[in-house]
Amino acid sequence: MERLLIGFAALAGGSAVALGAARAHVFAPQLGPAELAMLDSALAILAMHALALLAIAALLARRVGAAVRLAGLAFLAGTVLFCGAVLLRALAGVSLGPVAPLGGSLLIGGWLALFAAALTRRA
């Protein structure tokens, strides 16, 4: 699972950088303020969770438990759903209904699972 998370983190981080550059040079003149704000939010969440996934992979390599694994899966799915839905909305005007809130809920759940892991971690 660590390799999956590291691989996805690399793709997410690289995508955040590439889309950030495109935001500045391609999308800024074409999109309105609301779409640019959505794009900025999606890119911030994408970059932040790329780093979080790397941290989860490092924790999993130390065999820290099921709650950390759950956090990694929630971050992975939540990042795809939230960022994907928001990017589609901002760049193509396509709404996927409740997909973004579901993804956001998974991201929050991932952070809560990580909190639970911190409380239950054996010394």
C-alpha positions in Angstrom: 0.0 0.0 0.0 2.9 2.3 0.7 4.0 2.2 -3.0 0.4 3.1 -4.1 0.3 6.1 -1.8 3.8 7.3 -2.8 2.9 6.9 -6.5 -0.4 8.8 -6.1 1.3 11.5 -4.0 3.9 12.0 -6.8 1.1 12.3 -9.4 -0.9 14.6 -7.2 2.1 16.8 -6.4 3.2 17.0 -10.0 -0.4 17.7 -11.1 -0.7 20.5 -8.5 2.5 22.2 -9.9 1.5 21.7 -13.5 -2.1 22.9 -13.0 -0.8 25.8 -10.9 1.4 27.0 -13.8 -1.5 26.5 -16.2 -3.7 28.5 -13.8 -1.3 31.4 -14.0 -0.5 31.3 -17.7 -3.5 29.7 -19.4 -6.6 29.8 -17.2 -6.3 33.2 -15.5 -7.4 35.2 -18.6 -10.1 32.7 -19.5 -11.9 32.0 -16.2 -13.9 34.2 -14.0 -13.2 35.0 -10.3 -15.4 32.2 -9.0 -13.8 29.6 -11.2 -10.3 30.8 -10.3 -11.2 30.6 -6.6 -12.4 27.0 -7.1 -9.3 26.2 -9.0 -7.1 27.7 -6.3 -9.0 25.6 -3.6 -8.6 22.4 -5.5 -4.9 23.0 -6.1 -4.2 23.8 -2.5 -6.1 20.6 -1.3 -4.3 18.6 -4.0 -0.8 19.8 -2.9 -1.6 19.5 0.8 -2.8 15.9 0.5 0.1 14.9 -1.7 2.3 15.7 1.3 -0.1 14.0 3.7 -0.1 10.8 1.6 3.7 10.8 1.8 3.5 11.0 5.5 1.0 8.2 5.7 3.2 6.0 3.5 6.1 6.7 5.9 3.9 5.7 8.9 2.7 2.6 7.1 6.3 1.5 6.5 6.7 1.5 10.3 3.6 -0.7 10.5 1.6 1.6 12.7 -1.8 0.1 12.3 -5.2 0.0 10.8 -6.3 3.6 11.6 -3.3 4.9 9.6 -4.2 2.6 6.7 -7.8 3.9 6.8 -6.5 7.5 6.8 -4.4 6.8 3.7 -7.4 5.2 1.9 -9.6 8.1 2.9 -7.0 10.7 1.7 -6.6 8.9 -1.6 -10.3 8.6 -2.4 -11.1 12.0 -1.0 -8.4 13.7 -3.0 -9.6 12.1 -6.2 -13.2 12.8 -5.6 -12.9 16.3 -4.2 -10.2 17.7 -6.4 -11.5 15.9 -9.5 -15.0 17.3 -9.0 -13.9 20.8 -8.2 -11.4 20.9 -11.1 -14.1 19.7 -13.5 -16.5 22.3 -12.3 -13.9 25.1 -12.5 -12.4 24.2 -15.8 -15.3 22.7 -17.8 -18.4 23.9 -16.0 -19.4 20.2 -15.3 -21.1 19.5 -12.0 -20.9 16.0 -10.5 -23.5 16.7 -7.9 -22.5 15.6 -4.4 -19.1 14.2 -5.4 -17.1 17.1 -4.1 -18.8 17.1 -0.6 -18.3 13.3 -0.4 -14.7 13.7 -1.2 -14.3 16.5 1.3 -16.0 14.3 3.9 -13.5 11.5 3.2 -10.6 14.0 3.6 -12.0 15.0 7.0 -12.5 11.4 7.9 -8.9 10.7 7.0 -7.7 13.4 9.4 -10.0 12.0 12.1 -8.6 8.5 11.5 -5.1 9.9 11.8 -6.1 11.5 15.1 -7.5 8.2 16.3 -4.2 6.5 15.4 -2.3 9.1 17.4 -4.5 8.4 20.5 -4.3 4.6 20.2 -0.6 4.3 19.1 1.4 2.0 21.4 4.7 3.3 22.6 
